[in-house]
Amino acid sequence: MPEVDLLVAGAGPAGAATAIRAALAGLSVVVVEPRSAPIDKACGEGIAHSAVSYLGRLGVELDGRPFHGIRYLDEQHAVDARFTAGPGLGVRRTTLTAALRSRLAELDIPVIQARVGPITQTPISVTAAGQTAHYLAAADGLHSPIRRQLGLSADSTSHPSAELLLARSGRSPRAPHGAPGAVRRGLRQHFCVSPWTDLVEVYWSRLGEAYVTPVSDELVGVAVLTSARGTFDSHLDAFPLLKRRLKGAPPAGPVLGAGPLRQRVRARTSGRVLLVGDAAGYVDALTGEGIAVALRTSAELVDCIRADRPDAYEAAWRRVSRECRLLTASLLWARNRPFLAPRIVPAAARLPGVYRTIVNRLS
């Protein structure tokens, strides 16, 4: 019989949270992660209030800057939606992963620096990276090698090596910009400047969206989502108001890239392997709910494993992620329609109550 209850592939937020939740539930856990800590990633770095609260219940202590709502802006309009349940937290990705690693260490959860490699299964176990466990939670990211190995991807996407080149160059490959089904990617850059608001700002233009998240008293993160070709600096030209805000602010660190964002997945389980986080499928970063959904679904994964019911995970994953997936897909659908896209921010400004309701449902 396997000595380990759960093997977790990946020590990012989804994987680490799954491991911590499982350990607190009394399961024996081992984490496999090929990258050295702390792990960085191109993301918006805003964590919703519900996710901050959940991490707190897991014993994860975070250091960041609170934000109290979301502001949408275009060239003529601005509309705010303040949170009613409590603030979110702007946290650098490296700070978040370091805090999660610290909690793993406190709980004596081993983290093995290795690649998962080939996976083999029996009716009662799964073996990978030299470890045999009752179950494997695959939290190995947007381009999950485990998902591909098990044939769970519903469509083909760019290989991660292409995204490494994207991150280094700051460029997005050519794509049918703005068309339905356009391949969207993200670029992120930090700037040394005091945040000018206690909100996360989302600037809209024909090119895409630019998210500004305060992550400390002297630093903001700017993430651009687009299907257009170009560098991070050239993309900023599409957001003149934001570019004026950042004038004279020195960049802090390199530009990082991620994508393609859309990842369709046929199923979340294959035998005793369960997908969680971005590996389980992804619509878009438009609503910024990736971490919150990953945390909610990781809790369902652990519950299914404790009950020895991996077959129940697919329905549980769909149930707890449904609202976010529908809202994100609907907003993305409108964003990709030339007639509707320029009307999104004006509509939010004309219907601020509806906008506030949607933002607070997501938070």
C-alpha positions as CSV (number, residue, x, y, z in Angstrom):
1,M,0.0,0.0,0.0
2,P,1.2,3.5,-0.7
3,E,2.6,5.4,2.3
4,V,1.6,8.8,0.9
5,D,-2.1,9.8,0.6
6,L,-1.6,12.7,-1.8
7,L,1.2,13.6,-4.2
8,V,0.9,17.2,-5.4
9,A,2.6,18.3,-8.6
10,G,3.4,22.0,-8.4
11,A,4.1,24.4,-5.5
12,G,2.3,27.4,-7.0
13,P,-0.8,28.8,-5.2
14,A,-3.1,26.0,-6.3
15,G,-0.7,23.2,-5.5
16,A,0.6,24.6,-2.2
17,A,-3.0,25.4,-1.0
18,T,-4.1,21.8,-1.9
19,A,-1.2,20.4,0.0
20,I,-1.8,22.6,3.0
21,R,-5.5,21.8,3.1
22,A,-4.8,18.1,2.8
23,A,-2.2,18.1,5.6
24,L,-4.6,20.0,7.9
25,A,-7.2,17.4,7.1
26,G,-4.9,14.7,8.4
27,L,-3.6,13.3,5.0
28,S,0.1,12.6,4.3
29,V,1.3,14.8,1.5
30,V,4.4,15.2,-0.7
31,V,4.9,18.1,-3.1
32,V,7.0,17.8,-6.3
33,E,8.2,21.1,-7.9
34,P,11.0,21.5,-10.4
35,R,11.4,25.3,-9.9
36,S,13.4,27.0,-7.1
37,A,11.5,29.2,-4.7
38,P,10.2,31.9,-4.8
39,I,8.3,31.3,-8.0
40,D,7.3,34.3,-10.1
41,K,4.6,34.5,-12.8
42,A,3.0,37.1,-15.0
43,C,-0.3,37.8,-13.3
44,G,-2.4,40.7,-11.9
45,E,-1.4,40.0,-8.3
46,G,-4.7,41.1,-6.9
47,I,-6.2,38.5,-4.4
48,A,-9.9,38.7,-3.7
49,H,-11.2,39.1,-0.1
50,S,-12.6,35.6,-0.1
51,A,-9.2,34.2,-1.2
52,V,-7.3,36.2,1.4
53,S,-9.7,34.9,4.1
54,Y,-9.3,31.3,2.9
55,L,-5.5,31.5,3.0
56,G,-5.7,33.0,6.5
57,R,-7.8,29.9,7.6
58,L,-5.0,27.8,6.1
59,G,-2.5,29.7,8.3
60,V,-0.8,31.5,5.4
61,E,0.3,35.0,6.4
62,L,0.4,37.5,3.6
63,D,2.2,40.8,3.3
64,G,0.7,43.2,0.8
65,R,-1.3,46.3,0.2
66,P,-5.1,46.3,0.6
67,F,-7.3,47.4,-2.2
68,H,-11.0,48.3,-1.7
69,G,-12.6,47.8,-5.1
70,I,-12.3,47.9,-8.9
71,R,-12.2,50.9,-11.2
72,Y,-13.0,50.6,-14.9
73,L,-11.7,53.4,-17.2
74,D,-11.6,54.3,-20.8
75,E,-10.7,57.6,-22.5
76,Q,-14.0,59.2,-21.5
77,H,-15.4,57.3,-18.5
78,A,-14.5,56.0,-15.1
79,V,-16.6,54.0,-12.7
80,D,-15.8,52.6,-9.3
81,A,-17.2,49.5,-7.5
82,R,-16.1,49.3,-3.9
83,F,-16.2,46.0,-2.1
84,T,-18.8,45.4,0.6
85,A,-17.4,42.2,2.2
86,G,-13.9,43.5,2.8
87,P,-10.7,44.5,1.0
88,G,-8.7,42.4,-1.4
89,L,-4.9,42.3,-1.1
90,G,-2.3,43.3,-3.7
91,V,0.5,40.8,-3.2
92,R,3.6,40.2,-5.3
93,R,3.6,36.7,-6.8
94,T,7.0,36.0,-5.2
95,T,5.7,37.1,-1.8
96,L,2.7,34.9,-2.2
97,T,4.7,31.8,-3.2
98,A,7.2,32.5,-0.4
99,A,4.4,32.6,2.2
100,L,2.9,29.4,0.9
101,R,6.4,27.7,1.0
102,S,6.8,28.9,4.6
103,R,3.5,27.3,5.6
104,L,4.4,24.0,3.9
105,A,7.6,24.0,5.9
106,E,5.7,24.7,9.2
107,L,3.6,21.7,8.5
108,D,6.6,19.5,7.6
109,I,5.3,18.9,4.1
110,P,8.2,17.7,1.9
111,V,8.9,19.6,-1.3
112,I,11.0,17.6,-3.7
113,Q,12.7,19.6,-6.4
114,A,12.1,17.4,-9.5
115,R,10.0,16.9,-12.6
116,V,7.0,14.6,-12.4
117,G,7.9,12.7,-15.6
118,P,5.9,9.6,-16.7
119,I,2.9,8.7,-14.6
120,T,1.8,5.1,-13.9
121,Q,-1.4,4.1,-12.2
122,T,-2.9,1.0,-10.6
123,P,-6.4,0.6,-9.2
124,I,-5.2,1.7,-5.8
125,S,-2.2,4.0,-6.5
126,V,-0.4,6.4,-8.8
127,T,3.4,6.7,-9.2
128,A,5.3,9.8,-10.4
129,A,8.7,11.3,-9.7
130,G,9.8,8.2,-7.8
131,Q,6.9,8.6,-5.4
132,T,3.8,6.4,-5.0
133,A,0.6,7.7,-3.5
134,H,-3.1,7.0,-3.4
135,Y,-3.8,10.2,-5.4
136,L,-2.0,12.8,-7.5
137,A,-3.1,16.4,-7.6
138,A,-1.8,18.0,-10.9
139,A,-1.3,21.7,-10.2
140,D,1.4,22.2,-12.8
141,G,0.1,25.3,-14.5
142,L,-1.5,26.7,-17.6
143,H,0.4,24.4,-20.0
144,S,0.2,21.4,-17.7
145,P,2.5,18.6,-18.9
146,I,0.5,16.2,-16.8
147,R,-2.7,17.2,-18.6
148,R,-1.1,16.7,-22.0
149,Q,0.4,13.4,-20.9
150,L,-3.0,12.0,-19.8
151,G,-4.7,13.3,-23.0
152,L,-7.1,15.6,-21.1
153,S,-6.5,18.8,-23.2
154,A,-9.4,19.6,-25.4
155,D,-7.4,21.6,-27.9
156,S,-3.7,22.4,-28.7
157,T,-1.9,25.4,-27.4
158,S,1.5,26.9,-27.7
159,H,4.3,25.0,-26.1
160,P,5.7,26.5,-22.8
161,S,9.0,27.1,-24.5
162,A,7.3,29.6,-26.8
163,E,6.0,31.4,-23.7
164,L,9.5,31.6,-22.3
165,L,10.6,33.4,-25.4
166,L,7.6,35.7,-25.1
167,A,8.5,36.5,-21.5
168,R,12.1,37.3,-22.4
169,S,11.3,39.5,-25.4
170,G,8.1,41.1,-24.1
171,R,6.4,40.4,-27.4
172,S,3.1,38.7,-28.2
173,P,3.0,36.4,-31.3
174,R,0.8,37.6,-34.2
175,A,-2.8,36.8,-33.6
176,P,-6.2,37.9,-35.1
177,H,-6.4,40.8,-32.7
178,G,-9.9,41.6,-31.4
179,A,-11.6,38.7,-33.3
180,P,-13.8,36.2,-31.6
181,G,-11.5,33.3,-30.5
182,A,-8.4,35.5,-30.7
183,V,-5.4,34.1,-28.8
184,R,-5.0,36.3,-25.7
185,R,-1.8,36.6,-23.6
186,G,-0.6,38.6,-20.7
187,L,2.5,40.8,-20.0
188,R,3.4,42.1,-16.6
189,Q,5.8,44.8,-15.4
190,H,6.3,46.4,-12.0
191,F,6.9,50.2,-11.6
192,C,8.5,52.0,-8.6
193,V,5.8,54.5,-7.8
194,S,3.4,55.2,-4.9
195,P,-0.1,53.9,-5.7
196,W,-2.4,56.8,-6.5
197,T,-5.6,55.0,-5.5
198,D,-6.8,52.3,-3.1
199,L,-8.5,50.5,-6.0
200,V,-7.4,48.1,-8.7
201,E,-7.7,50.0,-12.0
202,V,-8.6,48.4,-15.3
203,Y,-7.9,50.5,-18.3
204,W,-9.8,49.5,-21.5
205,S,-8.8,50.3,-25.1
206,R,-9.1,48.7,-28.5
207,L,-5.9,46.8,-27.8
208,G,-7.0,45.1,-24.6
209,E,-7.0,45.8,-20.9
210,A,-4.3,47.1,-18.5
211,Y,-4.6,46.2,-14.9
212,V,-2.9,48.3,-12.2
213,T,-2.6,46.7,-8.8
214,P,-0.9,48.3,-5.8
215,V,1.4,45.7,-4.2
216,S,3.3,47.9,-1.7
217,D,3.5,51.5,-0.6
218,E,6.1,52.2,-3.4
219,L,5.2,49.6,-6.1
220,V,2.5,48.9,-8.6
221,G,2.1,46.0,-11.0
222,V,0.8,46.6,-14.5
223,A,-0.5,43.6,-16.4
224,V,-1.7,44.0,-20.0
225,L,-4.0,41.4,-21.6
226,T,-4.2,41.5,-25.4
227,S,-4.1,39.4,-28.6
228,A,-2.1,42.1,-30.3
229,R,1.5,41.8,-31.4
230,G,4.0,44.1,-29.7
231,T,6.2,44.9,-26.7
232,F,5.0,45.9,-23.3
233,D,6.1,49.5,-23.9
234,S,4.3,49.6,-27.3
235,H,1.1,48.3,-25.7
236,L,1.2,51.1,-23.1
237,D,0.8,53.5,-25.9
238,A,-2.8,52.3,-26.2
239,F,-3.5,53.5,-22.7
240,P,-2.4,57.2,-22.7
241,L,-4.0,58.0,-19.3
242,L,-2.1,55.2,-17.7
243,K,1.1,56.1,-19.5
244,R,0.9,59.6,-18.1
245,R,0.4,58.2,-14.6
246,L,3.6,56.1,-15.0
247,K,5.7,58.9,-16.5
248,G,9.0,59.0,-14.8
249,A,8.4,55.8,-12.8
250,P,11.3,53.4,-13.2
251,P,10.5,49.8,-14.1
252,A,11.3,47.2,-11.3
253,G,12.3,43.9,-12.7
254,P,11.8,42.3,-16.1
255,V,8.7,42.0,-18.2
256,L,7.1,38.5,-17.8
257,G,4.6,36.9,-20.2
258,A,2.0,34.2,-20.0
259,G,-0.4,32.5,-22.4
260,P,-2.2,31.5,-24.4
261,L,-4.7,32.1,-21.6
262,R,-7.6,30.0,-22.9
263,Q,-7.2,26.4,-22.0
264,R,-10.0,23.9,-22.8
265,V,-10.0,20.7,-20.8
266,R,-12.0,17.5,-21.5
267,A,-12.1,16.3,-17.9
268,R,-10.6,17.1,-14.6
269,T,-9.8,13.5,-13.6
270,S,-8.1,10.5,-15.1
271,G,-8.1,7.5,-12.8
272,R,-6.4,8.7,-9.6
273,V,-5.1,11.9,-11.0
274,L,-7.1,15.1,-10.5
275,L,-6.3,18.5,-12.1
276,V,-6.5,21.7,-10.1
277,G,-5.7,25.4,-10.6
278,D,-4.9,26.6,-14.1
279,A,-4.1,23.0,-15.1
280,A,-7.9,22.2,-14.7
281,G,-8.8,24.7,-17.5
282,Y,-8.9,28.5,-17.9
283,V,-11.1,31.0,-19.6
284,D,-9.3,34.3,-19.3
285,A,-7.7,36.6,-16.7
286,L,-10.3,39.3,-17.5
287,T,-12.1,39.1,-14.1
288,G,-8.9,38.3,-12.1
289,E,-10.4,35.4,-10.3
290,G,-7.9,32.7,-11.0
291,I,-6.5,32.3,-7.5
292,A,-9.9,32.4,-5.8
293,V,-11.3,29.7,-8.1
294,A,-8.2,27.6,-7.6
295,L,-8.5,27.8,-3.8
296,R,-12.2,26.9,-3.9
297,T,-11.7,23.9,-6.2
298,S,-8.6,22.7,-4.3
299,A,-10.8,22.4,-1.2
300,E,-13.3,20.3,-3.2
301,L,-10.4,18.1,-4.5
302,V,-9.3,17.4,-0.9
303,D,-12.8,16.6,0.2
304,C,-13.2,14.1,-2.7
305,I,-9.9,12.4,-1.9
306,R,-10.8,12.1,1.8
307,A,-14.1,10.5,0.8
308,D,-12.2,8.2,-1.7
309,R,-14.5,9.6,-4.4
310,P,-12.4,11.0,-7.3
311,D,-15.4,10.5,-9.6
312,A,-17.2,13.2,-7.7
313,Y,-14.6,15.9,-8.3
314,E,-15.6,16.8,-11.9
315,A,-19.1,17.8,-10.8
316,A,-17.7,19.6,-7.7
317,W,-15.2,21.5,-9.8
318,R,-17.9,22.6,-12.3
319,R,-20.3,23.6,-9.5
320,V,-17.9,25.9,-7.5
321,S,-16.3,27.4,-10.6
322,R,-19.5,27.9,-12.7
323,E,-20.4,31.4,-11.8
324,C,-16.9,32.8,-12.4
325,R,-16.6,30.8,-15.7
326,L,-19.9,32.1,-17.0
327,L,-19.2,35.7,-16.0
328,T,-15.7,35.6,-17.5
329,A,-16.9,34.0,-20.7
330,S,-19.7,36.5,-21.1
331,L,-17.5,39.5,-20.6
332,L,-14.9,38.0,-22.9
333,W,-17.6,37.4,-25.5
334,A,-18.6,41.0,-25.4
335,R,-15.0,42.2,-25.4
336,N,-14.4,40.3,-28.7
337,R,-17.3,41.9,-30.5
338,P,-16.3,45.2,-32.2
339,F,-19.7,46.7,-31.7
340,L,-19.9,45.8,-28.0
341,A,-16.3,46.2,-26.8
342,P,-16.2,50.0,-26.7
343,R,-19.5,50.1,-24.9
344,I,-18.5,48.0,-21.9
345,V,-17.1,50.8,-19.7
346,P,-19.9,53.3,-20.7
347,A,-22.5,50.6,-19.8
348,A,-20.8,50.1,-16.4
349,A,-20.8,53.9,-15.9
350,R,-24.6,54.1,-16.8
351,L,-25.5,51.2,-14.6
352,P,-23.2,51.5,-11.6
353,G,-25.4,49.4,-9.4
354,V,-25.2,46.5,-11.8
355,Y,-21.5,46.9,-12.1
356,R,-21.0,46.9,-8.3
357,T,-23.2,43.8,-8.0
358,I,-21.1,41.9,-10.5
359,V,-17.8,43.0,-8.9
360,N,-18.9,42.0,-5.4
361,R,-20.2,38.6,-6.6
362,L,-16.8,37.9,-8.1
363,S,-14.9,39.2,-5.0
